[in-house]
Amino acid sequence: MDPVGEIYDDLPLPPYVSAEDVVFALRAISVHTPEQRPDGQRCRKDQAAHPCRLHRWGRHVLQKRGLTGGQIQTLLTGGTVVLR
Ligand SMILES: [Zn+2]
């Protein structure tokens, strides 16, 4: 496997993650979903290797907001999470 996915410095993160940033990050993650290709997983939206830049940015924003992977998954599937 190639060592992608750990580079977060390509898109700047907001200093404080607002509710708007959370909505935007969720939208980015739900649009930039992986698609199985012969050469591996690629972004459905921009064909970059998954997770692409925007997908990683969205995840990182939500993590910075204090959301766990499980909570992110709940939000992506239409569930409700009480934000701290
Ligand atoms: Zn993408």
PDB file of the backbone (N, CA, C, O) and the ligand in Angstrom, with CONECT records:
HET     ZN  A 101       1
ATOM      1  N   MET A   1       0.846  -1.198   0.000  1.00  0.00           N
ATOM      2  CA  MET A   1       0.000   0.000   0.000  1.00  0.00           C
ATOM      3  C   MET A   1       0.883   1.250   0.000  1.00  0.00           C
ATOM      4  O   MET A   1       1.967   1.262   0.583  1.00  0.00           O
ATOM      5  N   ASP A   2       0.409   2.274  -0.648  1.00  0.00           N
ATOM      6  CA  ASP A   2       1.195   3.503  -0.662  1.00  0.00           C
ATOM      7  C   ASP A   2       0.862   4.371   0.556  1.00  0.00           C
ATOM      8  O   ASP A   2      -0.257   4.346   1.070  1.00  0.00           O
ATOM      9  N   PRO A   3       1.851   5.130   0.998  1.00  0.00           N
ATOM     10  CA  PRO A   3       1.704   5.867   2.262  1.00  0.00           C
ATOM     11  C   PRO A   3       0.925   7.168   2.124  1.00  0.00           C
ATOM     12  O   PRO A   3       1.420   8.223   2.523  1.00  0.00           O
ATOM     13  N   VAL A   4      -0.272   7.118   1.572  1.00  0.00           N
ATOM     14  CA  VAL A   4      -1.066   8.343   1.488  1.00  0.00           C
ATOM     15  C   VAL A   4      -2.022   8.412   2.677  1.00  0.00           C
ATOM     16  O   VAL A   4      -2.214   7.424   3.385  1.00  0.00           O
ATOM     17  N   GLY A   5      -2.605   9.554   2.885  1.00  0.00           N
ATOM     18  CA  GLY A   5      -3.644   9.663   3.899  1.00  0.00           C
ATOM     19  C   GLY A   5      -3.210  10.343   5.176  1.00  0.00           C
ATOM     20  O   GLY A   5      -4.050  10.725   5.990  1.00  0.00           O
ATOM     21  N   GLU A   6      -1.909  10.502   5.367  1.00  0.00           N
ATOM     22  CA  GLU A   6      -1.466  11.117   6.614  1.00  0.00           C
ATOM     23  C   GLU A   6      -1.022  12.561   6.422  1.00  0.00           C
ATOM     24  O   GLU A   6      -0.503  13.186   7.346  1.00  0.00           O
ATOM     25  N   ILE A   7      -1.228  13.083   5.227  1.00  0.00           N
ATOM     26  CA  ILE A   7      -0.773  14.452   4.962  1.00  0.00           C
ATOM     27  C   ILE A   7      -1.973  15.398   5.035  1.00  0.00           C
ATOM     28  O   ILE A   7      -2.870  15.348   4.193  1.00  0.00           O
ATOM     29  N   TYR A   8      -1.975  16.235   6.027  1.00  0.00           N
ATOM     30  CA  TYR A   8      -3.123  17.112   6.232  1.00  0.00           C
ATOM     31  C   TYR A   8      -2.790  18.563   5.966  1.00  0.00           C
ATOM     32  O   TYR A   8      -3.663  19.426   6.059  1.00  0.00           O
ATOM     33  N   ASP A   9      -1.541  18.847   5.635  1.00  0.00           N
ATOM     34  CA  ASP A   9      -1.150  20.251   5.561  1.00  0.00           C
ATOM     35  C   ASP A   9      -1.428  20.875   4.198  1.00  0.00           C
ATOM     36  O   ASP A   9      -1.029  22.012   3.948  1.00  0.00           O
ATOM     37  N   ASP A  10      -2.114  20.136   3.304  1.00  0.00           N
ATOM     38  CA  ASP A  10      -2.348  20.699   1.979  1.00  0.00           C
ATOM     39  C   ASP A  10      -3.530  21.672   1.948  1.00  0.00           C
ATOM     40  O   ASP A  10      -3.539  22.604   1.144  1.00  0.00           O
ATOM     41  N   LEU A  11      -4.517  21.466   2.809  1.00  0.00           N
ATOM     42  CA  LEU A  11      -5.626  22.416   2.905  1.00  0.00           C
ATOM     43  C   LEU A  11      -5.655  22.955   4.331  1.00  0.00           C
ATOM     44  O   LEU A  11      -5.554  22.187   5.288  1.00  0.00           O
ATOM     45  N   PRO A  12      -5.789  24.262   4.475  1.00  0.00           N
ATOM     46  CA  PRO A  12      -5.770  24.827   5.821  1.00  0.00           C
ATOM     47  C   PRO A  12      -7.035  24.486   6.613  1.00  0.00           C
ATOM     48  O   PRO A  12      -8.139  24.473   6.067  1.00  0.00           O
ATOM     49  N   LEU A  13      -6.858  24.216   7.887  1.00  0.00           N
ATOM     50  CA  LEU A  13      -8.008  23.960   8.749  1.00  0.00           C
ATOM     51  C   LEU A  13      -8.426  25.262   9.407  1.00  0.00           C
ATOM     52  O   LEU A  13      -7.578  26.097   9.722  1.00  0.00           O
ATOM     53  N   PRO A  14      -9.727  25.445   9.619  1.00  0.00           N
ATOM     54  CA  PRO A  14     -10.159  26.653  10.325  1.00  0.00           C
ATOM     55  C   PRO A  14      -9.652  26.618  11.761  1.00  0.00           C
ATOM     56  O   PRO A  14      -9.601  25.548  12.368  1.00  0.00           O
ATOM     57  N   PRO A  15      -9.273  27.777  12.318  1.00  0.00           N
ATOM     58  CA  PRO A  15      -8.764  27.812  13.699  1.00  0.00           C
ATOM     59  C   PRO A  15      -9.815  27.356  14.705  1.00  0.00           C
ATOM     60  O   PRO A  15      -9.489  26.720  15.707  1.00  0.00           O
ATOM     61  N   TYR A  16     -11.064  27.681  14.435  1.00  0.00           N
ATOM     62  CA  TYR A  16     -12.153  27.199  15.270  1.00  0.00           C
ATOM     63  C   TYR A  16     -13.180  26.579  14.341  1.00  0.00           C
ATOM     64  O   TYR A  16     -13.605  27.207  13.371  1.00  0.00           O
ATOM     65  N   VAL A  17     -13.578  25.351  14.632  1.00  0.00           N
ATOM     66  CA  VAL A  17     -14.508  24.647  13.753  1.00  0.00           C
ATOM     67  C   VAL A  17     -15.942  25.015  14.133  1.00  0.00           C
ATOM     68  O   VAL A  17     -16.441  24.603  15.181  1.00  0.00           O
ATOM     69  N   SER A  18     -16.592  25.789  13.279  1.00  0.00           N
ATOM     70  CA  SER A  18     -17.958  26.221  13.534  1.00  0.00           C
ATOM     71  C   SER A  18     -18.954  25.175  13.036  1.00  0.00           C
ATOM     72  O   SER A  18     -18.571  24.205  12.382  1.00  0.00           O
ATOM     73  N   ALA A  19     -20.230  25.380  13.350  1.00  0.00           N
ATOM     74  CA  ALA A  19     -21.274  24.472  12.879  1.00  0.00           C
ATOM     75  C   ALA A  19     -21.310  24.446  11.357  1.00  0.00           C
ATOM     76  O   ALA A  19     -21.572  23.411  10.745  1.00  0.00           O
ATOM     77  N   GLU A  20     -21.041  25.612  10.753  1.00  0.00           N
ATOM     78  CA  GLU A  20     -20.999  25.685   9.292  1.00  0.00           C
ATOM     79  C   GLU A  20     -19.873  24.826   8.720  1.00  0.00           C
ATOM     80  O   GLU A  20     -20.046  24.136   7.716  1.00  0.00           O
ATOM     81  N   ASP A  21     -18.714  24.883   9.384  1.00  0.00           N
ATOM     82  CA  ASP A  21     -17.586  24.063   8.934  1.00  0.00           C
ATOM     83  C   ASP A  21     -17.939  22.585   9.015  1.00  0.00           C
ATOM     84  O   ASP A  21     -17.558  21.800   8.146  1.00  0.00           O
ATOM     85  N   VAL A  22     -18.672  22.205  10.071  1.00  0.00           N
ATOM     86  CA  VAL A  22     -19.068  20.807  10.242  1.00  0.00           C
ATOM     87  C   VAL A  22     -19.958  20.371   9.083  1.00  0.00           C
ATOM     88  O   VAL A  22     -19.775  19.289   8.526  1.00  0.00           O
ATOM     89  N   VAL A  23     -20.923  21.219   8.724  1.00  0.00           N
ATOM     90  CA  VAL A  23     -21.826  20.906   7.611  1.00  0.00           C
ATOM     91  C   VAL A  23     -21.034  20.771   6.313  1.00  0.00           C
ATOM     92  O   VAL A  23     -21.257  19.853   5.524  1.00  0.00           O
ATOM     93  N   PHE A  24     -20.103  21.705   6.108  1.00  0.00           N
ATOM     94  CA  PHE A  24     -19.304  21.688   4.888  1.00  0.00           C
ATOM     95  C   PHE A  24     -18.410  20.448   4.838  1.00  0.00           C
ATOM     96  O   PHE A  24     -18.253  19.825   3.788  1.00  0.00           O
ATOM     97  N   ALA A  25     -17.834  20.103   5.974  1.00  0.00           N
ATOM     98  CA  ALA A  25     -16.961  18.927   6.038  1.00  0.00           C
ATOM     99  C   ALA A  25     -17.751  17.651   5.768  1.00  0.00           C
ATOM    100  O   ALA A  25     -17.284  16.759   5.059  1.00  0.00           O
ATOM    101  N   LEU A  26     -18.943  17.572   6.335  1.00  0.00           N
ATOM    102  CA  LEU A  26     -19.785  16.391   6.104  1.00  0.00           C
ATOM    103  C   LEU A  26     -20.141  16.270   4.633  1.00  0.00           C
ATOM    104  O   LEU A  26     -20.141  15.176   4.069  1.00  0.00           O
ATOM    105  N   ARG A  27     -20.447  17.414   4.015  1.00  0.00           N
ATOM    106  CA  ARG A  27     -20.797  17.404   2.600  1.00  0.00           C
ATOM    107  C   ARG A  27     -19.596  16.927   1.776  1.00  0.00           C
ATOM    108  O   ARG A  27     -19.748  16.127   0.852  1.00  0.00           O
ATOM    109  N   ALA A  28     -18.411  17.421   2.117  1.00  0.00           N
ATOM    110  CA  ALA A  28     -17.199  17.022   1.394  1.00  0.00           C
ATOM    111  C   ALA A  28     -16.986  15.510   1.499  1.00  0.00           C
ATOM    112  O   ALA A  28     -16.671  14.846   0.511  1.00  0.00           O
ATOM    113  N   ILE A  29     -17.163  14.982   2.701  1.00  0.00           N
ATOM    114  CA  ILE A  29     -16.942  13.548   2.894  1.00  0.00           C
ATOM    115  C   ILE A  29     -17.981  12.725   2.144  1.00  0.00           C
ATOM    116  O   ILE A  29     -17.658  11.689   1.563  1.00  0.00           O
ATOM    117  N   SER A  30     -19.235  13.190   2.158  1.00  0.00           N
ATOM    118  CA  SER A  30     -20.285  12.392   1.525  1.00  0.00           C
ATOM    119  C   SER A  30     -20.214  12.465   0.001  1.00  0.00           C
ATOM    120  O   SER A  30     -20.679  11.551  -0.681  1.00  0.00           O
ATOM    121  N   VAL A  31     -19.635  13.544  -0.543  1.00  0.00           N
ATOM    122  CA  VAL A  31     -19.486  13.654  -1.996  1.00  0.00           C
ATOM    123  C   VAL A  31     -18.215  12.937  -2.456  1.00  0.00           C
ATOM    124  O   VAL A  31     -18.202  12.297  -3.507  1.00  0.00           O
ATOM    125  N   HIS A  32     -17.153  13.049  -1.662  1.00  0.00           N
ATOM    126  CA  HIS A  32     -15.866  12.460  -2.042  1.00  0.00           C
ATOM    127  C   HIS A  32     -15.745  11.056  -1.470  1.00  0.00           C
ATOM    128  O   HIS A  32     -14.929  10.791  -0.587  1.00  0.00           O
ATOM    129  N   THR A  33     -16.576  10.166  -1.994  1.00  0.00           N
ATOM    130  CA  THR A  33     -16.591   8.790  -1.519  1.00  0.00           C
ATOM    131  C   THR A  33     -15.722   7.912  -2.420  1.00  0.00           C
ATOM    132  O   THR A  33     -15.518   8.227  -3.592  1.00  0.00           O
ATOM    133  N   PRO A  34     -15.214   6.812  -1.867  1.00  0.00           N
ATOM    134  CA  PRO A  34     -14.355   5.927  -2.665  1.00  0.00           C
ATOM    135  C   PRO A  34     -15.141   5.081  -3.654  1.00  0.00           C
ATOM    136  O   PRO A  34     -16.305   4.744  -3.437  1.00  0.00           O
ATOM    137  N   GLU A  35     -14.471   4.755  -4.738  1.00  0.00           N
ATOM    138  CA  GLU A  35     -15.041   3.915  -5.774  1.00  0.00           C
ATOM    139  C   GLU A  35     -13.969   2.876  -6.099  1.00  0.00           C
ATOM    140  O   GLU A  35     -12.805   3.224  -6.297  1.00  0.00           O
ATOM    141  N   GLN A  36     -14.357   1.611  -6.153  1.00  0.00           N
ATOM    142  CA  GLN A  36     -13.363   0.573  -6.417  1.00  0.00           C
ATOM    143  C   GLN A  36     -12.962   0.563  -7.889  1.00  0.00           C
ATOM    144  O   GLN A  36     -13.814   0.466  -8.772  1.00  0.00           O
ATOM    145  N   ARG A  37     -11.670   0.662  -8.142  1.00  0.00           N
ATOM    146  CA  ARG A  37     -11.130   0.618  -9.505  1.00  0.00           C
ATOM    147  C   ARG A  37     -10.108  -0.501  -9.574  1.00  0.00           C
ATOM    148  O   ARG A  37      -9.654  -1.001  -8.545  1.00  0.00           O
ATOM    149  N   PRO A  38      -9.745  -0.897 -10.797  1.00  0.00           N
ATOM    150  CA  PRO A  38      -8.733  -1.962 -10.922  1.00  0.00           C
ATOM    151  C   PRO A  38      -7.438  -1.621 -10.192  1.00  0.00           C
ATOM    152  O   PRO A  38      -6.756  -2.515  -9.692  1.00  0.00           O
ATOM    153  N   ASP A  39      -7.094  -0.337 -10.125  1.00  0.00           N
ATOM    154  CA  ASP A  39      -5.840   0.052  -9.473  1.00  0.00           C
ATOM    155  C   ASP A  39      -6.046   0.513  -8.044  1.00  0.00           C
ATOM    156  O   ASP A  39      -5.163   1.148  -7.467  1.00  0.00           O
ATOM    157  N   GLY A  40      -7.198   0.205  -7.461  1.00  0.00           N
ATOM    158  CA  GLY A  40      -7.416   0.563  -6.059  1.00  0.00           C
ATOM    159  C   GLY A  40      -8.598   1.492  -5.895  1.00  0.00           C
ATOM    160  O   GLY A  40      -9.361   1.715  -6.835  1.00  0.00           O
ATOM    161  N   GLN A  41      -8.749   2.042  -4.680  1.00  0.00           N
ATOM    162  CA  GLN A  41      -9.868   2.934  -4.412  1.00  0.00           C
ATOM    163  C   GLN A  41      -9.567   4.331  -4.910  1.00  0.00           C
ATOM    164  O   GLN A  41      -8.504   4.898  -4.654  1.00  0.00           O
ATOM    165  N   ARG A  42     -10.557   4.875  -5.643  1.00  0.00           N
ATOM    166  CA  ARG A  42     -10.385   6.240  -6.133  1.00  0.00           C
ATOM    167  C   ARG A  42     -11.610   7.059  -5.772  1.00  0.00           C
ATOM    168  O   ARG A  42     -12.703   6.524  -5.583  1.00  0.00           O
ATOM    169  N   CYS A  43     -11.407   8.389  -5.680  1.00  0.00           N
ATOM    170  CA  CYS A  43     -12.508   9.283  -5.363  1.00  0.00           C
ATOM    171  C   CYS A  43     -13.506   9.307  -6.516  1.00  0.00           C
ATOM    172  O   CYS A  43     -13.131   9.459  -7.679  1.00  0.00           O
ATOM    173  N   ARG A  44     -14.784   9.155  -6.171  1.00  0.00           N
ATOM    174  CA  ARG A  44     -15.861   9.179  -7.150  1.00  0.00           C
ATOM    175  C   ARG A  44     -15.976  10.553  -7.825  1.00  0.00           C
ATOM    176  O   ARG A  44     -16.424  10.668  -8.966  1.00  0.00           O
ATOM    177  N   LYS A  45     -15.565  11.571  -7.100  1.00  0.00           N
ATOM    178  CA  LYS A  45     -15.748  12.957  -7.555  1.00  0.00           C
ATOM    179  C   LYS A  45     -14.576  13.469  -8.394  1.00  0.00           C
ATOM    180  O   LYS A  45     -14.775  14.015  -9.480  1.00  0.00           O
ATOM    181  N   ASP A  46     -13.367  13.292  -7.891  1.00  0.00           N
ATOM    182  CA  ASP A  46     -12.225  13.894  -8.597  1.00  0.00           C
ATOM    183  C   ASP A  46     -11.188  12.874  -9.058  1.00  0.00           C
ATOM    184  O   ASP A  46     -10.121  13.258  -9.536  1.00  0.00           O
ATOM    185  N   GLN A  47     -11.487  11.570  -8.920  1.00  0.00           N
ATOM    186  CA  GLN A  47     -10.630  10.490  -9.432  1.00  0.00           C
ATOM    187  C   GLN A  47      -9.266  10.411  -8.775  1.00  0.00           C
ATOM    188  O   GLN A  47      -8.409   9.661  -9.241  1.00  0.00           O
ATOM    189  N   ALA A  48      -9.037  11.161  -7.704  1.00  0.00           N
ATOM    190  CA  ALA A  48      -7.765  11.066  -6.993  1.00  0.00           C
ATOM    191  C   ALA A  48      -7.779   9.788  -6.154  1.00  0.00           C
ATOM    192  O   ALA A  48      -8.840   9.227  -5.881  1.00  0.00           O
ATOM    193  N   ALA A  49      -6.595   9.336  -5.751  1.00  0.00           N
ATOM    194  CA  ALA A  49      -6.536   8.164  -4.881  1.00  0.00           C
ATOM    195  C   ALA A  49      -7.300   8.461  -3.606  1.00  0.00           C
ATOM    196  O   ALA A  49      -7.141   9.529  -3.014  1.00  0.00           O
ATOM    197  N   HIS A  50      -8.132   7.518  -3.182  1.00  0.00           N
ATOM    198  CA  HIS A  50      -8.929   7.728  -1.984  1.00  0.00           C
ATOM    199  C   HIS A  50      -8.100   7.390  -0.744  1.00  0.00           C
ATOM    200  O   HIS A  50      -7.362   6.405  -0.787  1.00  0.00           O
ATOM    201  N   PRO A  51      -8.173   8.143   0.357  1.00  0.00           N
ATOM    202  CA  PRO A  51      -8.967   9.355   0.515  1.00  0.00           C
ATOM    203  C   PRO A  51      -8.314  10.559  -0.143  1.00  0.00           C
ATOM    204  O   PRO A  51      -7.126  10.813   0.060  1.00  0.00           O
ATOM    205  N   CYS A  52      -9.082  11.303  -0.931  1.00  0.00           N
ATOM    206  CA  CYS A  52      -8.539  12.464  -1.630  1.00  0.00           C
ATOM    207  C   CYS A  52      -8.384  13.631  -0.653  1.00  0.00           C
ATOM    208  O   CYS A  52      -8.742  13.542   0.522  1.00  0.00           O
ATOM    209  N   ARG A  53      -7.842  14.713  -1.176  1.00  0.00           N
ATOM    210  CA  ARG A  53      -7.548  15.894  -0.362  1.00  0.00           C
ATOM    211  C   ARG A  53      -8.771  16.407   0.399  1.00  0.00           C
ATOM    212  O   ARG A  53      -8.693  16.668   1.599  1.00  0.00           O
ATOM    213  N   LEU A  54      -9.889  16.550  -0.295  1.00  0.00           N
ATOM    214  CA  LEU A  54     -11.075  17.104   0.363  1.00  0.00           C
ATOM    215  C   LEU A  54     -11.673  16.129   1.377  1.00  0.00           C
ATOM    216  O   LEU A  54     -12.177  16.540   2.422  1.00  0.00           O
ATOM    217  N   HIS A  55     -11.612  14.842   1.060  1.00  0.00           N
ATOM    218  CA  HIS A  55     -12.104  13.845   2.002  1.00  0.00           C
ATOM    219  C   HIS A  55     -11.279  13.909   3.292  1.00  0.00           C
ATOM    220  O   HIS A  55     -11.833  13.902   4.392  1.00  0.00           O
ATOM    221  N   ARG A  56      -9.968  13.969   3.149  1.00  0.00           N
ATOM    222  CA  ARG A  56      -9.090  14.030   4.319  1.00  0.00           C
ATOM    223  C   ARG A  56      -9.343  15.318   5.102  1.00  0.00           C
ATOM    224  O   ARG A  56      -9.354  15.324   6.333  1.00  0.00           O
ATOM    225  N   TRP A  57      -9.543  16.404   4.363  1.00  0.00           N
ATOM    226  CA  TRP A  57      -9.797  17.696   5.021  1.00  0.00           C
ATOM    227  C   TRP A  57     -11.076  17.601   5.865  1.00  0.00           C
ATOM    228  O   TRP A  57     -11.108  18.015   7.024  1.00  0.00           O
ATOM    229  N   GLY A  58     -12.123  17.048   5.252  1.00  0.00           N
ATOM    230  CA  GLY A  58     -13.391  16.924   5.966  1.00  0.00           C
ATOM    231  C   GLY A  58     -13.254  16.090   7.231  1.00  0.00           C
ATOM    232  O   GLY A  58     -13.738  16.476   8.295  1.00  0.00           O
ATOM    233  N   ARG A  59     -12.598  14.958   7.109  1.00  0.00           N
ATOM    234  CA  ARG A  59     -12.381  14.091   8.275  1.00  0.00           C
ATOM    235  C   ARG A  59     -11.627  14.827   9.368  1.00  0.00           C
ATOM    236  O   ARG A  59     -11.964  14.741  10.549  1.00  0.00           O
ATOM    237  N   HIS A  60     -10.590  15.559   8.943  1.00  0.00           N
ATOM    238  CA  HIS A  60      -9.740  16.234   9.912  1.00  0.00           C
ATOM    239  C   HIS A  60     -10.503  17.346  10.627  1.00  0.00           C
ATOM    240  O   HIS A  60     -10.334  17.545  11.830  1.00  0.00           O
ATOM    241  N   VAL A  61     -11.342  18.069   9.889  1.00  0.00           N
ATOM    242  CA  VAL A  61     -12.160  19.124  10.492  1.00  0.00           C
ATOM    243  C   VAL A  61     -13.072  18.520  11.560  1.00  0.00           C
ATOM    244  O   VAL A  61     -13.199  19.058  12.660  1.00  0.00           O
ATOM    245  N   LEU A  62     -13.707  17.390  11.220  1.00  0.00           N
ATOM    246  CA  LEU A  62     -14.641  16.765  12.160  1.00  0.00           C
ATOM    247  C   LEU A  62     -13.907  16.213  13.379  1.00  0.00           C
ATOM    248  O   LEU A  62     -14.420  16.271  14.496  1.00  0.00           O
ATOM    249  N   GLN A  63     -12.710  15.680  13.164  1.00  0.00           N
ATOM    250  CA  GLN A  63     -11.924  15.192  14.293  1.00  0.00           C
ATOM    251  C   GLN A  63     -11.532  16.348  15.197  1.00  0.00           C
ATOM    252  O   GLN A  63     -11.549  16.234  16.422  1.00  0.00           O
ATOM    253  N   LYS A  64     -11.178  17.464  14.569  1.00  0.00           N
ATOM    254  CA  LYS A  64     -10.795  18.643  15.346  1.00  0.00           C
ATOM    255  C   LYS A  64     -11.986  19.134  16.173  1.00  0.00           C
ATOM    256  O   LYS A  64     -11.814  19.669  17.269  1.00  0.00           O
ATOM    257  N   ARG A  65     -13.170  18.949  15.647  1.00  0.00           N
ATOM    258  CA  ARG A  65     -14.400  19.329  16.344  1.00  0.00           C
ATOM    259  C   ARG A  65     -14.707  18.346  17.483  1.00  0.00           C
ATOM    260  O   ARG A  65     -15.584  18.591  18.311  1.00  0.00           O
ATOM    261  N   GLY A  66     -13.962  17.225  17.507  1.00  0.00           N
ATOM    262  CA  GLY A  66     -14.129  16.272  18.590  1.00  0.00           C
ATOM    263  C   GLY A  66     -15.030  15.096  18.249  1.00  0.00           C
ATOM    264  O   GLY A  66     -15.429  14.341  19.136  1.00  0.00           O
ATOM    265  N   LEU A  67     -15.356  14.933  16.965  1.00  0.00           N
ATOM    266  CA  LEU A  67     -16.222  13.823  16.565  1.00  0.00           C
ATOM    267  C   LEU A  67     -15.396  12.553  16.377  1.00  0.00           C
ATOM    268  O   LEU A  67     -14.291  12.594  15.837  1.00  0.00           O
ATOM    269  N   THR A  68     -15.934  11.447  16.820  1.00  0.00           N
ATOM    270  CA  THR A  68     -15.267  10.162  16.618  1.00  0.00           C
ATOM    271  C   THR A  68     -15.653   9.608  15.255  1.00  0.00           C
ATOM    272  O   THR A  68     -16.579  10.104  14.613  1.00  0.00           O
ATOM    273  N   GLY A  69     -14.935   8.575  14.818  1.00  0.00           N
ATOM    274  CA  GLY A  69     -15.256   7.934  13.549  1.00  0.00           C
ATOM    275  C   GLY A  69     -16.691   7.427  13.533  1.00  0.00           C
ATOM    276  O   GLY A  69     -17.382   7.527  12.519  1.00  0.00           O
ATOM    277  N   GLY A  70     -17.133   6.884  14.659  1.00  0.00           N
ATOM    278  CA  GLY A  70     -18.494   6.367  14.756  1.00  0.00           C
ATOM    279  C   GLY A  70     -19.528   7.471  14.636  1.00  0.00           C
ATOM    280  O   GLY A  70     -20.551   7.304  13.973  1.00  0.00           O
ATOM    281  N   GLN A  71     -19.262   8.593  15.275  1.00  0.00           N
ATOM    282  CA  GLN A  71     -20.189   9.727  15.202  1.00  0.00           C
ATOM    283  C   GLN A  71     -20.258  10.289  13.785  1.00  0.00           C
ATOM    284  O   GLN A  71     -21.329  10.665  13.308  1.00  0.00           O
ATOM    285  N   ILE A  72     -19.097  10.343  13.112  1.00  0.00           N
ATOM    286  CA  ILE A  72     -19.070  10.824  11.730  1.00  0.00           C
ATOM    287  C   ILE A  72     -19.923   9.906  10.859  1.00  0.00           C
ATOM    288  O   ILE A  72     -20.696  10.367  10.019  1.00  0.00           O
ATOM    289  N   GLN A  73     -19.769   8.596  11.075  1.00  0.00           N
ATOM    290  CA  GLN A  73     -20.539   7.628  10.306  1.00  0.00           C
ATOM    291  C   GLN A  73     -22.041   7.820  10.539  1.00  0.00           C
ATOM    292  O   GLN A  73     -22.837   7.752   9.602  1.00  0.00           O
ATOM    293  N   THR A  74     -22.414   8.059  11.796  1.00  0.00           N
ATOM    294  CA  THR A  74     -23.822   8.287  12.133  1.00  0.00           C
ATOM    295  C   THR A  74     -24.363   9.499  11.378  1.00  0.00           C
ATOM    296  O   THR A  74     -25.455   9.445  10.813  1.00  0.00           O
ATOM    297  N   LEU A  75     -23.600  10.587  11.368  1.00  0.00           N
ATOM    298  CA  LEU A  75     -24.036  11.801  10.678  1.00  0.00           C
ATOM    299  C   LEU A  75     -24.156  11.568   9.173  1.00  0.00           C
ATOM    300  O   LEU A  75     -25.081  12.064   8.531  1.00  0.00           O
ATOM    301  N   LEU A  76     -23.214  10.811   8.620  1.00  0.00           N
ATOM    302  CA  LEU A  76     -23.222  10.563   7.183  1.00  0.00           C
ATOM    303  C   LEU A  76     -24.411   9.718   6.756  1.00  0.00           C
ATOM    304  O   LEU A  76     -24.865   9.805   5.616  1.00  0.00           O
ATOM    305  N   THR A  77     -24.912   8.901   7.673  1.00  0.00           N
ATOM    306  CA  THR A  77     -26.041   8.036   7.326  1.00  0.00           C
ATOM    307  C   THR A  77     -27.363   8.651   7.787  1.00  0.00           C
ATOM    308  O   THR A  77     -28.387   7.971   7.860  1.00  0.00           O
ATOM    309  N   GLY A  78     -27.322   9.947   8.094  1.00  0.00           N
ATOM    310  CA  GLY A  78     -28.563  10.653   8.401  1.00  0.00           C
ATOM    311  C   GLY A  78     -28.961  10.646   9.857  1.00  0.00           C
ATOM    312  O   GLY A  78     -30.054  11.090  10.210  1.00  0.00           O
ATOM    313  N   GLY A  79     -28.083  10.144  10.706  1.00  0.00           N
ATOM    314  CA  GLY A  79     -28.380  10.105  12.133  1.00  0.00           C
ATOM    315  C   GLY A  79     -28.078  11.422  12.817  1.00  0.00           C
ATOM    316  O   GLY A  79     -27.599  12.364  12.185  1.00  0.00           O
ATOM    317  N   THR A  80     -28.356  11.486  14.093  1.00  0.00           N
ATOM    318  CA  THR A  80     -28.144  12.707  14.867  1.00  0.00           C
ATOM    319  C   THR A  80     -27.081  12.465  15.935  1.00  0.00           C
ATOM    320  O   THR A  80     -27.088  11.445  16.625  1.00  0.00           O
ATOM    321  N   VAL A  81     -26.177  13.419  16.052  1.00  0.00           N
ATOM    322  CA  VAL A  81     -25.145  13.361  17.078  1.00  0.00           C
ATOM    323  C   VAL A  81     -25.190  14.673  17.847  1.00  0.00           C
ATOM    324  O   VAL A  81     -25.217  15.746  17.243  1.00  0.00           O
ATOM    325  N   VAL A  82     -25.200  14.598  19.158  1.00  0.00           N
ATOM    326  CA  VAL A  82     -25.193  15.802  19.974  1.00  0.00           C
ATOM    327  C   VAL A  82     -23.760  16.314  20.065  1.00  0.00           C
ATOM    328  O   VAL A  82     -22.889  15.663  20.643  1.00  0.00           O
ATOM    329  N   LEU A  83     -23.531  17.492  19.484  1.00  0.00           N
ATOM    330  CA  LEU A  83     -22.189  18.059  19.480  1.00  0.00           C
ATOM    331  C   LEU A  83     -21.907  18.732  20.800  1.00  0.00           C
ATOM    332  O   LEU A  83     -22.773  19.378  21.390  1.00  0.00           O
ATOM    333  N   ARG A  84     -20.666  18.569  21.258  1.00  0.00           N
ATOM    334  CA  ARG A  84     -20.269  19.193  22.511  1.00  0.00           C
ATOM    335  C   ARG A  84     -20.130  20.691  22.337  1.00  0.00           C
ATOM    336  O   ARG A  84     -19.800  21.395  23.291  1.00  0.00           O
TER     337      ARG A  84
HETATM  338 ZN    ZN A 101     -12.408  13.749  -3.892  1.00  0.00          ZN2+
END
